[in-house]
């Protein structure tokens, strides 16, 4: 058995990320940090290409990140497969706090020519939504009043899964 590289691990299996193969990592990072609440957490480069992690800085206890990778020519282990994108229905979902936020993000998407579904009031449990496409064509849904927070709280309560904290050591 090998020695761990990191000192902090989940107490049980956790859903931690979604990964995308992208054409232009700089354009992808710029788009997600402009249109979503995601922030650049880490960026790496090696002989195979470029990688980045985007996440939300207030999710320290239960991190969930978007991993993006741009492989250099001849180094993509999946080069023979088409680059799958999420859409038109498959999508990332981001819930916003105010109804007006949907109209604002839709207007920004319209101005940048990446709006794929204008603001639309859908039935419960969908809410008021709009959809944008990222630079690779992946669909990102923005919603208000979708009910995710209420349903989780009603079914699982608050504080159901407190993570175990372990202080990292200096390497």
Secondary structure, DSSP 8 states (H G I E B T S, - for coil): ----S-S---SS----EEEEE-S-HHHHHHHHHHHSS-EEEEEEEETTEEEEEEE-TT-STT--EEEEEEE-TT--TTTTS------SS--EEEE-SSHHHHHHHHHHHHHTT-EEEEEEE--TTT-EEEEEE-TTS-EEEEEES--HHHHHHHHH-SSSS----------
